[in-house]
């Protein structure tokens, strides 16, 4: 159960705030969040321009898919709905991770894993203090 909770937390972290409105257009705040996350990845992972160009659409697609799943289950806080959301989101996240690993080199993957652990810790703190995990 703990593993599932940590995976769900990482999913929320990686999904971040939704990147599109219901009409499919990103709001200025959402674009800023996306750009900030991408810039952190560029800097910390020392991405080449080619890698950055490959990762950005993956990030956007993954976030849109996760948002659709979250929207589908919005308002239903039952355990069943949370588990359904988890089951639907898992293949999306796994496919994203597989694609990202295919783009990054070994040292970049190690740093990416560190970034994910840091983000999980931040989310865990926010959740424990009653804040929004986004």
N, C-alpha and C positions, 0 to 999 in steps of 0.2 A: 504494500500500500504506500509506503514511504517513497519507493521508487516512482510510483505513478504520480504522487503529489509533486515530487521534484521535476518529473517530466512535464507535468502540466504547468508548473511555475516557469520552466524554461520556455515552454510554448508561449505563455503570456509575455514573457520578456522579449522573445524574438519577434513575436507578432507586433508588439508595441501598440500604440494607438492605431486605429484603422487608417489606412492610407487613401481611402476614397469615400466620397459621399454616396448616398443611396443612388444618385444619378451616375455614379462611376467617376466623378471628378474629385480630385484631392483638394482639401481646403488648404489655405495658406499655412495654418498651424501644422497640419499633417505633412505637408511638403517639407516644412522646416524640420520636423522630427525625423523624417526619412533622410533628408540631407545630412543632418547631424550624425545619425547612425552610420550612414555611408562614409562620411568624412572620418569618423573614428576608425572604421574598418580600414580605410585607405592608409591612414597614418600608422596605426598599430600593426597592421599586417604588411605594410610596405608594398601595397599592391601596385602592379604595373598598370598603365592605362588600359591595356587589353583585359586584364583581370577585372578591373573596376567596371568596364563596359559589359563584361559577362555577368558580373554579380548583381548589378543594379536591377535588371529586369527580373532576375530570380527572386530578389528581395521583394520587389513590388508584387509579383505574382503570388508568392507565398503569403504576403500580408493580405492581399485581396481574398485569397481562398480562406484564410483563417477568419477574416472579418465576416465572410458569408456564413461560416459555421457558427460564429459567435452570434450573429444576427438571427440565425435560424432558431437558436435556443434562448434568445433574449427574453427575460421576464420569467423564465422557468428556472427556479433555483433548487429544484428537487435533485436528489442524489442521482436519480435515473437520467435526468437531463444532462447533468455534469458528466456522467460516465459516457453518455451518447456523444457529447461534444468531444470528449477525450478520444473516443474510438474513431470518430470522423476526422479529427485533426491529426492524429498520429501518422497516417500514411502521407499526408501533405508535408508534415515536418520531416519525416524520414526521407522523402524524395528530395526535398530541399537540401538537407544535409548531405546526401549522396552527391548531388550536383555541385555543391560548394566544395566538397572534398576533391572532386575531380578538377577543380580550377586552381586550388591552392597547392603550394608545395609543402613539404614536411614541416619546415620551421613555421610557416604561416598557419598550418593546422594546429600546431602546438599553441601558438598565440591566440588563435580563434577559440580554442578550448578554454584558455585562461579568461578570455573576455566573457565567455558564456558563464563560467563559474562566478565571476564578479557580478554579472547581471543577476544571476540567481540569488546571490547574497543580498543584493539591493532590493530585489522584489520580496524576498523573505522578510527583510526588515520592514518594508512598507506594509506588508500584510499583517505583521505582528503589531504594528503601531496603528492599525485600522485604516491605513491609507489605501488609495486605489493602486493596484499593481501595475498600472500603465505609467 
